Amino acid sequence: MSSRDEYFSAEDTVGTAGVARRRVGSAESEAAGRRWWDADADDYLAEHGSDIGDEAFVWCPENLHEDEAGLLGPPADLVGKRVLELGAGSAPCSRWLARRGAHPVALDVSGGMLRHAARLNDALGLPVPLVQAGAEHLPFADATFDHACSAFGAVPFVADPGRVMREVHRVLRPGGRWVFAVNHPMRWVFPDDPGEQGLTVVQSYFDRTPYLEVDGDGRATYVEHHRTLGDRVRDVVAAGLVLDDLVEPEWPEGHERVWGQWSPLRGALFPGTAILVTHRPG
C-alpha cells in the first residue's frame, strides 16, 4: 500500500535528511520511487507480507478482496484474459489472477520488489512475467491487454497521473477494465497517524504540493503525490475512459489490523481508500 511506513534502514540507505516543500517532476519522482522501494522491499514485506499474502488480491487496508468484490468481473470471465498489474510490488495480485486462469503481467518500478516477486513465483510455481518500468511510459504495444489493475501501486507516486491514465487507455483493448485503488484523497488533510492525533485537520485538501523527503543535497528520496477526488475523475475522463464506479470501502467490523495510517479508529469515521472502476469504451 502507499502509506508511508517508518523504516529507518531504508531511510539510511537512501540518505533521507528531512522533509521539503516543492514540486517534483516525473523523472525525479520515478527515480526516488525506484531507490526507495529497492531499499525498503525487504522490510516492507517482512512487515506486511502476511497482510497482502503471497497469492491474494487484496485491494486495500480495509481488507477488501477481489474474491468478494469482483471489480474486474466474474472469475470465469478472467480465464484466458491478459491482465496488466501496475505497481505490482511482490505481485501477489498477479499470482492470484494466474491461479484463476488469467495471463497477468506484473509491472513495477522497483527491481528490489520484483526480486521478491520472482522468488515467490518460483516457490509457488506460478511463472508470472515481470517487467521493471515506470507507469508513465508503459513498454507495451497498443491494445495489448484485456484488463489492467493496481492495488495501491504506481498511481500515488507519479507526478503525472493523467499520463498513466492515457497509457492504460492505449494498452487496453476496447471494453477492457482499468481498476485502481489509491489513498482516499480526503486523507491528505490529516497526519499519517492511526491514533487520535490522526483525527485533526492539519493541511488543505486543495494543496497539491507532494509529500517529499530529501537527502542532504535536496534530492528526493521519497515522494507521494496528492490529487483531489475531482482530479482523479477528470484524469480518467480526459484519457477517454469511462468511470463505472467509485468504491469507498468501509472498515469491516472486527478488523483490528493497524497498517500505517489505517486503523479501526479512523476507519470508523472516514474512508481510507478510493477504488476507481473504469473501462475503455469499445
Buried (B, 14 or more C-beta within 10 A) or exposed (E): BBBBBEBEEBBEBBBBBEEBEEEBEBEBBBBBBBBBBBBBBBBBBEBBBEBBBBBBBBBBBBBBBBEEBEBBBEBEBBEEBBBBBBBBBBBBBBBBBBBBEBBBBBBBBBBBBBBBBBEBBEEBEBEBEBBBBBBBEBEBEEEBBBBBBBBBBBBBBBBBBBBBBBBBBBBBBEEBBBBBBBBBBBBBBBBBBBEEEBEEEEEEBEEEBBBBBBBEEEBBBBBBBBBBBEBBBBBBEEBEBEEBEBBBBEBEEEEEBBBBBBBBBBBEEBBBBBBBBBBBEE
